[in-house]
Amino acid sequence: QAMMRKRQLEMAGDDFAPTVGAKRAKAEVESAALKQAVADASASPSSLPQQAPIPPSKEGIKFYSRNDVLCGRGGGTNVHPGNRRFRDLINANRRAYLKARKNDKPAISRSIVRTIREMNGRFLKKDEKQGLWFEIGDDGAREKTSQALRQRAPEMRKILFEDEQRQHVAQQEAMMQRQFMMHQGQMPMMGQ
């Protein structure tokens, strides 16, 4: 059953943290990432570098780069290096996204789009009739990112809930064990 849980978490894009300490450390990292994304999104406009939003392109291109995220389905997009990096970012942020308040979720999506843009990546969609790739723009990229973060959300929420329940039960059992041992005189009381 533990192997099944590990596989579910890996499939859901999470690293398996077998210890409470590792889970706590991972939660702290995720919390810090979420706070940073929210802070970045709510920072005053004068404190952020001025970057104009990228609109959808009117002119297509024939070739894309390894940093681009290719929109669409199929094997070609799945193995493309830019899409792999995009999926890694999605998986690294999915837990924080699912735990975030509704108003904070767009900040997480925007931070992922910004990360891709900072690596000179574009979000491209192919027009099959013309055989050209077109930039979908920041709004389309954020929507694609939000959709990717929501994928398998019910399954992931169930796993998160079960893990939190299991952790709570383990903490309760440990506390009861300590109380029992203290009552039996097997463990010195704190502060003595």
C-alpha positions in Angstrom: 0.0 0.0 0.0 2.9 2.4 0.7 4.3 1.7 -2.8 0.9 2.4 -4.3 0.7 5.7 -2.3 4.3 6.6 -3.5 3.3 5.9 -7.1 0.1 8.0 -6.8 2.1 10.9 -5.4 4.7 10.6 -8.1 2.0 10.5 -10.8 0.4 13.5 -9.2 3.7 15.3 -9.6 4.9 15.2 -6.0 8.0 13.8 -4.5 7.3 11.1 -2.0 8.4 12.3 1.5 8.6 9.2 3.7 9.2 11.0 7.0 7.3 13.6 8.9 10.4 15.8 8.9 10.7 15.6 5.1 7.0 16.3 4.7 7.3 19.3 7.0 10.3 20.6 5.1 8.5 20.1 1.8 5.5 22.0 3.1 7.6 24.9 4.2 9.3 25.1 0.7 5.8 25.0 -0.9 4.5 27.6 1.4 7.5 29.9 0.7 7.0 29.5 -3.0 3.3 30.3 -2.7 4.0 33.4 -0.6 6.7 34.5 -3.1 4.3 34.1 -6.0 1.6 36.0 -4.2 4.0 38.7 -3.1 5.3 39.0 -6.7 1.8 39.3 -8.1 0.7 41.9 -5.5 3.9 43.9 -5.5 3.5 47.5 -6.5 3.9 48.1 -10.2 6.9 50.4 -9.6 8.8 47.7 -7.8 8.5 45.2 -10.6 10.4 45.4 -13.9 8.1 46.8 -16.5 7.2 44.1 -19.0 4.4 44.7 -21.4 2.0 41.7 -21.6 2.7 39.6 -24.6 -0.4 39.5 -27.0 -1.3 36.7 -29.3 0.8 36.9 -32.5 -0.7 37.7 -35.9 2.3 36.4 -37.8 3.3 32.8 -37.7 6.7 31.2 -37.5 8.0 28.0 -39.1 10.4 26.9 -36.4 10.3 26.8 -32.6 13.0 26.6 -30.0 13.7 24.1 -27.3 12.5 26.6 -24.7 9.1 27.0 -26.2 5.9 25.4 -24.8 4.0 23.8 -27.7 0.2 23.7 -27.2 -1.7 20.7 -28.4 -1.9 17.0 -27.9 0.3 14.2 -29.0 3.7 12.6 -28.7 5.5 15.6 -30.3 4.5 18.0 -27.7 4.9 15.5 -24.8 8.6 14.9 -25.5 9.6 18.5 -26.4 12.1 19.9 -23.9 10.1 23.1 -23.3 7.0 21.1 -22.5 8.9 18.8 -20.2 10.2 21.9 -18.3 6.7 23.3 -18.2 5.4 20.0 -16.7 8.1 20.1 -14.1 7.1 23.6 -13.1 3.4 22.5 -13.0 4.2 19.4 -10.9 6.4 21.5 -8.5 3.6 24.0 -8.0 0.4 21.8 -8.1 0.2 21.2 -4.3 0.6 24.9 -3.5 -2.0 25.7 -6.2 -4.5 23.3 -4.8 -4.0 24.6 -1.3 -4.1 28.3 -2.3 -7.1 30.5 -1.8 -9.0 31.3 -5.0 -7.6 34.8 -5.2 -4.0 33.6 -5.0 -4.2 30.9 -7.7 -3.7 33.3 -10.7 -0.5 34.5 -9.1 0.9 31.0 -9.2 -0.1 30.6 -12.8 1.5 33.9 -13.7 4.7 33.0 -11.9 5.0 29.8 -14.1 4.3 31.8 -17.3 6.9 34.4 -16.2 9.5 31.6 -15.5 9.0 30.2 -19.0 9.2 33.7 -20.5 12.4 34.5 -18.5 14.0 31.4 -20.2 13.1 32.9 -23.6 10.3 30.5 -24.0 7.1 31.2 -25.9 3.7 29.5 -25.8 3.0 28.4 -29.3 0.0 26.8 -31.0 0.2 25.4 -34.6 -2.2 26.5 -37.3 -2.5 23.2 -39.2 -3.8 24.9 -42.4 -0.9 27.3 -42.6 1.7 25.0 -41.1 2.9 27.9 -38.9 3.2 28.3 -35.1 1.6 31.3 -33.4 2.2 32.8 -30.0 -1.0 32.4 -27.8 -0.1 35.4 -25.6 0.1 35.8 -21.9 -3.6 35.4 -21.3 -3.7 32.2 -23.2 -0.5 31.0 -21.5 -2.0 31.7 -18.1 -5.2 29.8 -19.0 -3.2 26.9 -20.3 -1.1 26.9 -17.1 -4.1 27.1 -14.8 -5.7 24.2 -16.7 -2.6 22.1 -16.3 -2.5 22.9 -12.5 -6.1 21.8 -12.2 -5.6 18.5 -14.0 -6.4 15.5 -11.8 -7.2 18.0 -8.9 -9.9 15.7 -7.3 -7.5 12.8 -7.3 -4.7 15.0 -5.8 -7.0 16.6 -3.2 -8.0 13.1 -2.1 -4.4 12.0 -1.7 -3.6 15.3 0.2 -6.5 14.7 2.5 -5.6 11.1 3.2 -2.0 12.1 3.9 -3.1 14.8 6.3 -5.5 12.4 8.0 -2.7 9.8 8.3 -0.3 12.4 9.7 -2.9 13.6 12.2 -3.5 10.0 13.4 0.3 9.4 13.7 0.7 12.6 15.8 -2.2 11.6 18.0 -0.8 8.1 18.5 2.7 9.5 19.4 1.1 12.0 21.9 -0.9 9.2 23.5 2.3 7.0 23.7 4.2 9.8 25.4 1.4 10.4 27.9 1.2 6.7 28.7 5.0 6.5 29.2 4.9 9.6 31.4 2.1 8.1 33.4 4.0 4.9 33.9 7.1 6.8 35.0 9.2 5.6 32.1 9.9 9.1 30.8 10.9 12.2 32.7 8.4 15.0 32.6 9.5 18.0 30.7 11.1 20.8 32.7 12.5 18.5 35.4 
